[in-house]
Amino acid sequence: MPILVLVIASGVLVPAATRAEPSSPAVEERRQSPAEADADSEYNRGVRARVVRDWPGAVSAFRQALALRTDFADAWNELGYALRNQGRYPESLDAYHEALRLRPDFPEALEYLGEAYVKMGRLDDARRVLNRLRPLDSHRADELAEEIAKAK
């Protein structure tokens, strides 16, 4: 028992400066510099650009996010949205298809894909997307159906 007390007491008496704490280099390695932005921060930058309708800025940020993480379905979807809002429909279709390849039952990507088809006058394709969307998200399906109806 006296040995246990000595061991416990020695831990308490160790000066704070010698206790295991992260050294300055270890802490610095965990910090991320602005130049080393990760996919999530680039995605967030793209969303901020989208909110203010800075479509070129959004495209740039989403492309950067995808360069860092190619399997980022949300970034592919948002890239498609930003491209579509610039009238770059074929590129937006590619982005939506990639989002849906990564996440086949992605309601937002399906709705946006359908809306891109409507803008392109491809109403039969939009209706096929609508049929796929209905069981996943009735609200988004209603929005797409409304866009299709307006285009007739």
Summary of the structure (lengths in Angstrom):
residues: 152
radius of gyration: 25.3
end to end distance: 88.3
largest distance: 89.8
contacts: 437
relative contact order: 0.08
helix: 76%
strand: 0%
